[in-house]
Amino acid sequence: MKSFLRYCLAALLIFGISALYGCASKQENKTVIINIWHWMTDRQAAFKELAARYEAKTGVKVNFELYAPSDAYTQKVRAAAQGNNLPDIFGVLAEKKDFASFIKAGHILDLTPYMDAVDGKWRSSFFAKALAVNEFPEGNSYGIKPGVYGAPIDITTIQMVYNKGLFKELGLNPDNPPSIFDELLKIGRKIKANNMQGLVSGWAEVWMIDCLANNYAFNIMGEEKVLDTLRGKVSYNDPDWVKVFSVFKEMRDSGVLASGIVTMINKTAEQLFANGKAVFAFNGSWCVNVYKGMNPDLEYAAMLPPKASDKYPMAIWGGAGSSFMVNARSQNKEETVKFLKWFTDKEQQAYLSGVTQNIPANKDCLGSIPGTLAQFADDMELTTHPNIWGIWEFPVVTEALDKGIQSIIIGEKSPEQVASEVAKIKEREMAKKKN
């Protein structure tokens, strides 16, 4: 009987040890899966290819899930945040204050320790302006602990482009675009005389008007005065702001602006320019891929908006085009960060840039960018953006400013009238804030 009991105990012990090792083996062999949500329809195939490469290299499976358009994606992310069901990696498509609210709610991992590890090589691989969009500096107005909370995967700059063939038809040097505003106005008069269409842009989407208005505000009055306007220290009645509004009147009067520009969506503007129906376009670096799809033979080049003043440099909107954040509650945090580091490394960034025609966020592969895309990338040091300033205008003021510019373009109001109206709305909003 004792022998039988000893046999049973030994059998149970062996079974227990086997079960323990079996569980451990299953745990070790469990495939790590990283789930990523994104909105970039043009990049899904490239993302899947990179996911396959990473799985072959590491055994870690990466799922890229596409949700488009961007409005639908944003709603999905917000709903998931409320239910604490966010994926391992996602992006926040919103203003910086919304980005900050996600961090405060514990949804986004502080990447600073990872960025600065191993001599800060991950941090230093990015364009500083691209990283700044995802960074909260010391003493930021959002109350966020200083640090980097996202990794840019590409960058954008918004500039002008011009059609080289139409330049030749106008008797202009196709390799010498206008660099000062008066030169642009002279070309506008040539455009009008030849019954051609001038500059096209999606100015029915008023944020693009706001972008160009900011470009000229920085050029005419300098960054500090622009930011002091947002702070309420400088009035929109200031003569410098009247000069900014006058830029649009002068462009209209000269013939630089295409007819119907204030009701034009950007897709229409892109089709017109790609098909050789407009001399200029105001668009972002993403247009390189768009124009390639519409007309691969299009001969064009990028240029800065011509300066209206020599007092300050021209500034252009730019920085991180798309960024990914790591879910602070992810069950695979360390593996997720490892993947994001690999994904933003030189080789993968060069592949993405080549396939999608977007400027890579990793500056180490800048030399591999071809043609017009390189022209957009060359002016990164001139980029600025409200997400970098950390100061936002009241939405109702921005709307009044942009719609006011539309009214100048169609001849309904003068620059002085728009300046006065925007100033009154700003004063009203500032008074509300004090109360």
C-alpha positions in Angstrom: 0.0 0.0 0.0 2.8 2.4 0.9 4.5 1.6 -2.4 1.3 2.4 -4.2 1.0 5.7 -2.4 4.6 6.6 -3.2 4.0 5.7 -6.8 0.9 8.0 -6.9 2.7 10.9 -5.3 5.6 10.6 -7.7 3.2 10.4 -10.6 1.4 13.5 -9.4 4.7 15.3 -8.9 5.8 14.5 -12.4 2.5 15.5 -13.9 2.6 18.8 -12.0 6.1 19.6 -13.1 5.2 18.7 -16.7 2.1 20.8 -16.6 4.1 23.7 -15.1 6.7 23.4 -17.9 4.0 23.0 -20.5 2.3 26.3 -19.3 5.6 28.1 -19.3 6.4 26.8 -22.8 3.0 28.0 -24.0 3.6 31.4 -22.4 7.0 31.6 -24.1 5.6 30.6 -27.5 2.7 33.0 -27.3 2.9 35.4 -30.3 3.0 39.0 -29.4 0.4 41.0 -31.4 0.7 44.8 -31.8 -2.5 46.5 -33.0 -2.3 49.9 -34.8 -5.2 52.1 -35.9 -4.6 54.7 -38.6 -6.5 56.8 -41.1 -4.0 57.0 -44.0 -5.7 55.3 -46.9 -2.7 55.8 -49.3 -0.3 54.0 -47.0 -2.2 50.8 -46.0 -0.3 48.6 -48.5 3.1 50.0 -47.5 2.2 49.5 -43.8 1.2 45.9 -44.4 4.5 45.3 -46.2 6.5 46.7 -43.3 4.4 44.7 -40.8 5.3 41.5 -42.7 9.0 42.4 -42.7 8.9 43.0 -38.9 7.2 39.7 -38.2 9.8 37.9 -40.4 12.5 39.6 -38.4 11.2 39.3 -34.9 8.2 37.0 -34.8 6.0 39.8 -33.5 2.8 40.2 -35.5 1.7 43.8 -36.3 -1.9 44.5 -37.4 -2.5 47.9 -39.2 -6.2 48.7 -39.1 -7.5 51.4 -41.4 -10.4 53.6 -40.4 -11.3 56.4 -42.9 -12.1 59.1 -43.5 -10.3 61.0 -40.8 -13.5 62.2 -39.1 -14.7 58.6 -38.7 -11.2 57.7 -37.4 -11.3 60.5 -34.8 -14.7 59.5 -33.6 -13.5 55.9 -33.2 -10.5 56.9 -31.2 -12.5 59.1 -28.9 -15.1 56.4 -28.2 -12.3 53.9 -27.6 -10.6 56.3 -25.1 -13.8 56.6 -23.2 -14.1 52.8 -22.9 -10.3 52.3 -22.3 -10.2 50.2 -25.5 -7.5 51.9 -27.5 -5.0 49.8 -29.5 -1.3 49.6 -28.8 -0.5 52.4 -31.2 -2.8 55.2 -32.5 -2.7 58.8 -33.6 -4.6 61.8 -32.2 -6.0 64.0 -35.0 -6.8 67.2 -33.1 -5.4 70.4 -31.6 -2.7 70.2 -29.0 -5.1 70.8 -26.2 -6.9 67.6 -27.2 -3.6 65.8 -27.4 -2.9 67.0 -23.8 -6.3 65.8 -22.6 -5.4 62.2 -23.9 -2.2 62.4 -21.9 -3.9 63.6 -18.7 -6.4 60.8 -19.0 -3.5 58.3 -19.0 -4.0 57.1 -22.6 -0.6 58.1 -24.0 2.9 56.9 -22.9 5.7 59.4 -22.2 8.3 58.3 -24.8 11.1 60.6 -23.3 13.0 57.8 -21.5 13.1 55.8 -24.8 13.9 58.8 -26.9 16.9 59.7 -24.7 18.2 56.1 -24.2 21.4 55.1 -25.9 22.8 58.6 -26.2 19.4 60.0 -27.4 19.9 58.4 -30.9 16.1 57.9 -31.4 15.4 61.6 -30.6 18.3 62.9 -32.7 17.2 60.9 -35.8 14.1 63.2 -36.2 13.8 66.6 -37.6 13.5 68.9 -34.5 10.4 70.7 -35.9 8.7 67.4 -36.5 9.4 66.2 -33.0 8.3 69.5 -31.5 4.6 68.8 -32.5 4.7 65.8 -30.2 6.6 67.5 -27.4 5.5 69.5 -24.3 8.2 71.8 -23.1 8.9 73.0 -19.5 6.2 75.3 -18.3 3.7 74.5 -21.1 0.3 76.0 -20.7 -1.4 72.5 -20.7 0.0 71.4 -17.4 1.7 68.3 -19.0 4.9 66.9 -17.6 7.7 67.9 -20.0 8.4 65.2 -22.5 7.9 63.6 -25.9 4.6 61.8 -26.3 4.6 60.7 -29.9 6.8 59.7 -32.8 6.4 61.5 -36.1 6.3 59.1 -39.1 6.5 61.8 -41.8 6.5 65.5 -42.2 4.8 68.1 -44.3 5.4 71.6 -45.5 2.8 73.8 -47.1 4.1 76.0 -49.9 3.4 77.1 -53.5 4.0 75.1 -56.6 4.2 76.4 -60.2 3.7 74.8 -63.6 7.0 75.0 -65.6 5.2 74.6 -69.0 2.8 77.5 -68.3 5.8 79.6 -67.2 7.3 79.1 -70.6 4.0 80.1 -72.3 4.1 83.3 -70.3 7.6 84.0 -71.4 9.0 83.3 -67.9 12.1 81.4 -66.8 10.8 78.0 -65.6 13.8 77.8 -63.2 13.4 81.2 -61.7 10.1 81.5 -59.8 9.2 84.8 -58.1 10.8 85.4 -54.7 9.3 88.8 -53.9 5.6 89.7 -53.8 5.8 92.4 -56.5 7.2 89.9 -58.9 4.2 87.6 -58.2 1.9 90.5 -58.9 3.6 91.2 -62.3 3.1 87.6 -63.2 -0.5 87.9 -62.1 -1.0 90.7 -64.7 0.5 88.5 -67.4 -1.9 85.7 -66.4 -4.9 88.0 -66.6 -3.8 89.4 -70.0 -3.5 85.8 -71.4 -6.9 84.7 -69.9 -5.2 82.0 -67.9 -6.0 80.7 -64.4 -3.6 81.8 -61.7 -3.3 80.3 -58.2 -5.6 77.5 -57.2 -6.1 76.1 -53.7 -8.8 74.7 -51.5 -9.9 78.0 -50.0 -13.4 76.8 -49.4 -11.6 74.9 -46.6 -10.8 78.1 -44.7 -7.8 76.6 -42.8 -5.8 76.9 -46.0 -6.5 80.6 -46.1 -5.5 80.8 -42.5 -2.2 79.1 -43.3 -1.2 81.6 -46.0 -2.4 84.5 -43.9 -0.1 83.3 -41.1 2.8 83.0 -43.6 2.4 86.7 -44.5 1.8 87.8 -40.9 5.1 86.2 -39.9 6.8 87.8 -42.8 5.3 91.3 -42.3 5.4 91.7 -38.5 7.5 88.8 -37.1 6.7 85.9 -34.9 6.5 87.7 -31.6 4.0 90.3 -32.8 1.8 87.5 -34.3 1.9 85.6 -31.0 1.1 88.8 -29.1 -1.9 89.2 -31.2 -3.1 85.7 -30.2 -2.4 86.7 -26.5 -4.6 89.8 -27.0 -1.7 92.3 -26.7 -1.9 93.5 -30.3 -5.1 94.4 -32.1 -6.1 93.2 -35.5 -6.7 96.9 -36.3 -2.9 97.2 -36.2 -1.5 98.5 -39.6 0.6 95.4 -40.0 -2.6 93.2 -40.0 -4.2 95.5 -42.5 -1.1 94.9 -44.7 -1.6 91.1 -44.3 -5.3 91.4 -45.4 -4.2 93.7 -48.3 -2.0 90.9 -49.6 -5.1 89.1 -50.7 -6.7 92.2 -52.3 -3.5 92.8 -54.3 -3.4 89.2 -55.5 -7.0 89.4 -56.5 -6.6 92.7 -58.4 -3.4 91.6 -60.2 -5.0 88.3 -61.5 -2.9 86.0 -59.5 -5.9 84.3 -57.9 -7.9 81.8 -60.0 -11.6 82.5 -60.4 -13.9 80.8 -57.9 -11.0 80.1 -55.5 -13.1 80.9 -52.4 -15.6 78.1 -53.2 -12.9 75.6 -54.4 -12.2 72.4 -52.5 -8.6 71.2 -52.5 -9.4 68.1 -54.6 -10.7 70.3 -57.4 -7.7 72.6 -57.0 -5.4 69.6 -57.3 -7.1 68.3 -60.4 -6.9 71.8 -62.1 -3.2 72.1 -61.4 -2.3 68.5 -62.2 -4.1 68.9 -65.6 -2.2 72.1 -66.5 -5.1 74.4 -66.0 -3.5 76.7 -63.4 -0.1 78.4 -63.2 0.2 78.2 -59.4 -1.1 76.2 -56.5 -0.9 76.6 -52.8 -0.7 73.1 -51.3 1.1 70.8 -49.0 3.9 68.3 -49.7 1.3 65.5 -49.9 0.5 66.9 -53.3 3.6 65.3 -54.8 1.9 61.9 -54.5 -1.5 63.3 -55.6 -0.1 65.0 -58.8 1.8 61.8 -59.6 -1.4 59.8 -59.6 -3.3 62.4 -61.6 -0.6 63.3 -64.2 2.8 61.5 -64.0 4.2 63.8 -66.7 3.4 67.1 -65.0 6.4 69.4 -65.0 6.3 71.6 -61.9 8.4 72.7 -58.9 7.9 74.0 -55.4 8.6 77.5 -54.2 8.2 79.6 -51.1 5.3 82.2 -51.1 7.1 85.3 -52.3 8.1 87.7 -49.5 6.0 90.9 -49.0 8.6 92.3 -46.7 12.4 92.1 -46.1 12.0 92.8 -42.4 11.3 89.2 -41.4 11.7 85.8 -43.1 8.8 84.0 -44.7 7.4 81.3 -42.4 5.5 78.2 -43.7 3.3 75.8 -41.9 4.9 72.5 -41.4 6.2 69.8 -39.0 4.9 66.4 -38.3 2.4 65.3 -40.9 1.4 62.1 -39.1 2.4 60.8 -35.7 1.9 57.6 -33.7 1.4 57.5 -29.9 1.8 54.4 -27.7 -1.1 53.4 -25.5 0.1 53.8 -21.9 -2.2 50.9 -20.9 -0.9 48.6 -23.6 -0.2 45.0 -22.4 2.8 45.0 -24.7 4.3 48.4 -24.0 8.0 47.5 -24.4 7.4 45.4 -27.6 5.3 48.3 -29.0 8.0 50.9 -28.3 10.6 48.6 -29.9 8.4 48.3 -33.0 7.9 52.1 -33.2 11.6 52.6 -33.0 12.2 50.2 -35.8 9.3 51.7 -37.9 10.8 55.2 -37.7 14.4 54.0 -38.4 16.2 55.1 -41.6 15.6 52.0 -43.7 11.8 51.8 -43.0 11.4 55.6 -43.4 13.2 55.6 -46.8 10.9 52.8 -47.9 7.8 54.7 -46.8 8.9 57.9 -48.5 9.7 56.1 -51.7 6.3 54.3 -51.9 4.0 57.1 -50.6 5.9 60.2 -51.7 5.8 61.8 -48.2 8.8 63.5 -46.6 10.3 61.2 -44.0 10.4 62.4 -40.4 13.8 60.7 -40.0 16.4 63.2 -41.3 19.0 60.6 -41.8 17.4 59.5 -45.0 16.8 63.0 -46.5 19.4 62.3 -49.2 17.2 59.6 -50.7 14.3 62.0 -51.4 13.8 62.7 -55.1 12.8 65.8 -57.1 10.0 68.1 -56.0 9.6 66.3 -52.7 13.2 67.3 -51.8 12.2 71.0 -52.6 9.5 70.8 -50.0 11.8 69.2 -47.5 14.6 71.8 -48.0 12.7 74.5 -46.2 12.0 72.7 -43.0 14.0 75.3 -41.0 11.3 77.9 -42.0 8.4 75.8 -40.7 6.0 76.8 -37.9 2.6 75.7 -36.7 0.0 76.5 -34.0 0.7 73.2 -32.4 4.3 74.4 -31.9 3.4 77.8 -30.6 1.3 76.4 -27.8 -1.1 79.4 -28.3 -4.4 79.2 -30.1 -6.7 81.9 -31.3 -10.4 81.8 -30.3 -12.1 79.7 -33.0 -14.7 82.4 -33.6 -11.9 84.9 -34.3 -10.1 82.6 -36.7 -13.4 81.9 -38.5 -14.1 85.7 -38.8 -10.5 86.3 -40.1 -10.7 83.5 -42.7 -14.2 84.4 -43.9 -13.2 88.0 -43.9 -10.3 87.2 -46.3 -12.8 85.4 -48.5 -15.0 88.5 -48.5 -11.9 90.6 -49.6 -11.2 88.2 -52.5 -14.8 88.5 -53.8 -14.8 92.3 -53.4 -17.4 92.5 -50.6 -15.2 94.1 -48.0 -12.0 96.1 -47.8 -8.9 95.0 -45.7 -9.6 97.8 -43.3 -13.2 96.6 -42.7 -12.1 93.1 -42.1 -9.4 94.2 -39.7 -12.0 96.2 -37.7 -14.6 93.4 -37.6 -12.0 90.8 -36.5 -10.7 93.2 -33.8 -14.2 93.7 -32.4 -14.8 89.9 -32.2 -11.4 89.5 -30.5 -12.2 92.2 -27.9 -15.5 90.5 -27.2 -14.0 87.1 -26.7 -11.2 88.5 -24.5 -13.9 90.2 -22.3 -15.8 87.0 -22.0 -12.6 85.2 -20.9 -12.0 87.8 -18.2 -15.5 87.4 -16.8 
